[in-house]
Amino acid sequence: MRLLLFVWILFSSLAGLAHPLHLSVSNIDLRNDSVFLSVRVFSDDFYANLLTKKKHAVEFNNYSTQDSLTRQAIAYIKNQFNIIHQNSPVDLQFCSKKEDELSVWYHFSGVFPYQKGKITIENRILTEYFSDQKNLVIIQIGEEQKGLEFNNTTLHLELEIN
């Protein structure tokens, strides 16, 4: 709970200011036989780098271009963020997207046969673009909550589910 409060205060204090660091926040919720993933990134960093990868300019007021950019963003996140259970990546399906002035949330869900054992979280979001990129992950497993931090040198971490 303290970690959630810290992240909320951090994002709240940055509202209206140019962000001084490169940060993403992801929430993983494991419940029943499902996993829910939400990924929040700063829009300017995220879209600028997707466009750089795409190598051509995008007009944001064009609906079909926005749709194409959303598909590209979803593919990027699914490539850069993985939940691996029993040596198999969980197949995450896109659910929705929500944007505000500074950031965008992408929401995914998947089937997760809840069992004791090891899971691996891989988070490489924007690490190829920013040397100071930090990716915070808050994982909820039942009543237990854990915080993980990823960066350019820590791209995957293992957790034990009890």
C-alpha positions, 0 to 999 in steps of 0.5 A, spaced: 500 500 500 505 504 501 508 503 494 502 505 491 501 511 495 508 513 493 507 512 486 501 516 486 504 522 490 510 521 484 505 522 478 501 527 482 507 531 483 509 531 476 502 533 473 503 540 469 511 539 469 515 536 464 518 530 467 525 530 470 525 522 469 523 517 464 518 512 468 513 507 466 508 504 472 505 497 471 500 494 475 499 486 475 493 483 478 493 475 479 486 473 481 483 466 480 485 464 473 486 471 470 492 476 470 490 483 468 496 488 466 496 495 466 502 499 463 502 507 464 507 511 460 509 518 459 505 520 452 511 524 449 517 519 450 513 513 448 510 516 442 516 520 440 520 513 440 514 509 437 515 514 431 522 514 431 522 506 430 516 507 425 521 512 421 515 517 418 511 523 421 504 522 424 499 527 424 495 525 430 488 528 428 488 523 423 483 517 426 486 512 421 493 514 423 491 514 431 489 507 430 495 505 427 499 508 432 495 504 437 496 498 434 504 499 434 504 501 441 500 495 443 505 490 439 511 494 442 508 493 449 507 486 448 514 485 445 517 489 451 513 486 457 512 479 458 509 475 464 512 468 464 509 462 468 512 455 468 517 457 462 511 459 457 509 467 456 502 469 458 498 471 452 496 478 453 490 480 450 489 488 449 483 490 453 483 498 452 487 504 452 486 511 456 489 517 455 490 524 459 494 530 458 501 527 460 500 519 460 497 513 457 494 507 460 494 500 456 490 495 459 491 487 457 488 481 460 490 473 459 489 466 462 493 465 468 493 458 471 494 460 478 499 455 481 505 455 486 511 456 483 516 461 479 514 467 475 518 471 471 517 478 469 520 482 463 520 489 462 524 492 457 519 498 456 523 504 453 530 502 456 533 502 449 531 509 448 533 512 455 539 510 459 535 513 465 529 509 464 525 506 470 520 501 470 516 500 476 511 494 477 506 493 482 504 486 482 498 484 486 498 476 488 491 475 492 492 479 499 500 480 498 503 486 494 510 487 491 514 492 488 519 491 483 524 496 479 527 495 472 532 499 468 537 498 463 541 493 467 535 489 470 530 487 465 527 481 468 526 479 475 523 472 478 518 471 483 516 465 487 508 464 488 506 461 494 
